[in-house]
Amino acid sequence: MRKLTLYLILFLVLIVNTGVRGQSMSPTTGRNGMVATAHPLASAAAVEMLKSGGNAVDAAVAAAFTIGVVEPDGSGLGGGGGMVIYLKDQQKSIFINYYGRSSENASQVDFKSGRDSYTAKAIEVPGTVAGLLLAHEKFGSLPLKKIMEPAIKHAEDGFAIDQTLAKLILDNIDNIMSDSVTASVFLDDGFPRMEGETLVQKELARVLRGIAEKGRKGFYEGKQAEAFVEGIQARGGVLTLKDFSSYQAEITSPMKGTYRGYDVLTSNVPQSGISLVEGLNMLENFDLKASGHFSESARTLHIMAEVDKLIYADRYQYLGDPDFVTVPVKGLSSKEYALQRFNSINQSKLDPPRYRDAEYGDPGVYENNLTRETVREPEPAEGHTTHLSVIDKDGNAVALTQTLGLFFGSGQTVSGVLFNNAMTNFSYNVENVNYIQNSKRCRTSITPTIILKNGDPFLILGSPGASRIITTLIELVVNVIDFGMNVNEANLAPRFYCQKFEDYLHVESGIKPEVCEELEKMGHAIKIYKGIDLFFGGAQIIMVDPVTGEYSGSADKRRGGIAMGY
Amino acid sequence: MKARISTIVTILIFFFTVSVQAQTFEQPVLISSAGQSADVKLVKMLAQRQGLDATTILMAKPADLTGFKTLIIVPGFSSKGLGAAGISQQEEMERVQTLIKSANDLKIPIVMLHIGGNARRKGQSDAFNQIVAENSKAMVVVRQGDEDGFFTGISKAKNIPLTLVDKIAETATPLGNLFK
């Protein structure tokens, strides 16, 4: 009966708008609001808030709490994230960084990424609750209890496991089995719960209710925080009560850039919006449209891949917590530096012949900052995250990306909350700007982004996918702005990915075979993914028609999401 | 109506069980993957539950077959698994083809366990599902993976005994029965 009710709710939600996934290249449309998330129940929660008179922030916060329940592999109360908010009437943009912070005792831990990735040693102070509550307090309008109702309901009553979650439970069985409490949630009789089974998370519902009633005190202080700390320390972690009570999400300006007459608002350092800005700045020096779309032109794809390689080389060299290191933000985001970097690209062949030999640049020249001679290290490649995009009837917009680190985070569930393993994002090389230190924010790939046209939101987008996030966002922006695609076409277009610490140029099979052959002649080693693949992210995009003002939304078919408008 | 369906299901289960019992498999058993999904680890647990004398080699090669009397293959594509193994999909397929050929040459019977349901169907999984299923002497499948009749079709066409169960945990008993 419960399952029947859930399916009925889902059906009713779907008929809010018939922008059906997959069948058509026409996106979901609406004029009063639009939401795109990785799960229908999270999209429904957001639409419910908009229809109740809430604004985009209310809707985004409701969706973010809900997605942590119904997509527990990707984000949740035990994780962190970032969001870009644009308040149209004030023409004001805000960035909230609520990614985790390392413990005050982090440097005392003998943590090795890989060996300890799925242990309590990998847990950072979670920022999701602080970030979402801060956004709601500053910019929301509906009562918190109302906003958290859908998340509490789905945790308490359960929801049907979809194919994406079922597959991820199977794929990450070792991580899930590493903690008996986590296993008790996702396994049945010791084996994975399957698609269609109901996943109930009563302990999580209890924690969510505590937050709805007490705000951040219901999570970061008192008995709840004591239970977290006790459980984490019992599992070998080092988080303290002070780590929890002192955690604050931060409000700053977003990273800003421009691309072919559009304004780009994206996540600020140490998140990776700066890499998006740098990449787009480089591509402005090339007539993409004349060269042809990268799925049909080897030259275009080669140049974009070379740009990706260079921005990653810079990213590994310079991007770290600005409270600890000097990040040459002005130089990295300058058009002049981008031109210099672009001019270093050999447009006819892979040069140098190994991606790993790509050199970082010297952005300090463009801002008089000293650069550092350090050693770079790659980030984990299997990171998993979630993104959601929202716009309300007044044109206020939110791009929000949040994560647990890797799939199912550390795998450690304490007092109902599955905790992150964001410590895996740090470098363990003392010379690296992203070296682990006490109470430090790690570098992260998340890049929630809003793009404006003449001061009005035009694109709201983001994606999960670890280091693929940045390349996926560049490709999406190019698809829409350079090639005039609608959001569904942009989302379904084949993707590619490469970066400094890769041996292959990864491409989806929609890239024409003759393009791949030509790329191989240029020196690229190609790895082809049949069809579309979750490896390349799961983007959620909203576009506003600059002429009609109509909203169109697209949830990535690579993931089980849905866009809803009304 | 319910009673009729129940009768038909019982007859089918009986038919398949009788068919499966027509061939008994011997130990020791080698368990391997086709597609490098994590499902093989679960099959290892299932085999342990049934007390089978089983060894798991994720990327078993023909030389690994020495001394084993049955080969259990767990099909299912995982890009994560292939990445961890450091091989391409094509290389994995070539390994599986070679392993199956060697097992057939050595007259080591193959049992297929497909436990991943929809998550291990279609897409890149079905090429592995097909080659393993068609070369098996018995199949145990979690029903969700056969909703479109994929395995039933192969079972009928090749006269291969097929046991369908509802949940992963329920594959343990029919797996054990194959060796009794």
Boltz contact constraints between the chains, C-beta under 6 A:
constraints:
  - contact:
      token1: [A, 163]
      token2: [B, 118]
      max_distance: 6.0
  - contact:
      token1: [A, 166]
      token2: [B, 119]
      max_distance: 6.0
  - contact:
      token1: [A, 167]
      token2: [B, 119]
      max_distance: 6.0
  - contact:
      token1: [A, 170]
      token2: [B, 38]
      max_distance: 6.0
  - contact:
      token1: [A, 170]
      token2: [B, 116]
      max_distance: 6.0
  - contact:
      token1: [A, 170]
      token2: [B, 119]
      max_distance: 6.0
  - contact:
      token1: [A, 171]
      token2: [B, 38]
      max_distance: 6.0
  - contact:
      token1: [A, 171]
      token2: [B, 78]
      max_distance: 6.0
  - contact:
      token1: [A, 171]
      token2: [B, 80]
      max_distance: 6.0
  - contact:
      token1: [A, 173]
      token2: [B, 38]
      max_distance: 6.0
  - contact:
      token1: [A, 189]
      token2: [B, 169]
      max_distance: 6.0
  - contact:
      token1: [A, 191]
      token2: [B, 168]
      max_distance: 6.0
  - contact:
      token1: [A, 191]
      token2: [B, 169]
      max_distance: 6.0
  - contact:
      token1: [A, 194]
      token2: [B, 117]
      max_distance: 6.0
  - contact:
      token1: [A, 195]
      token2: [B, 118]
      max_distance: 6.0
  - contact:
      token1: [A, 530]
      token2: [B, 124]
      max_distance: 6.0
  - contact:
      token1: [A, 535]
      token2: [B, 79]
      max_distance: 6.0
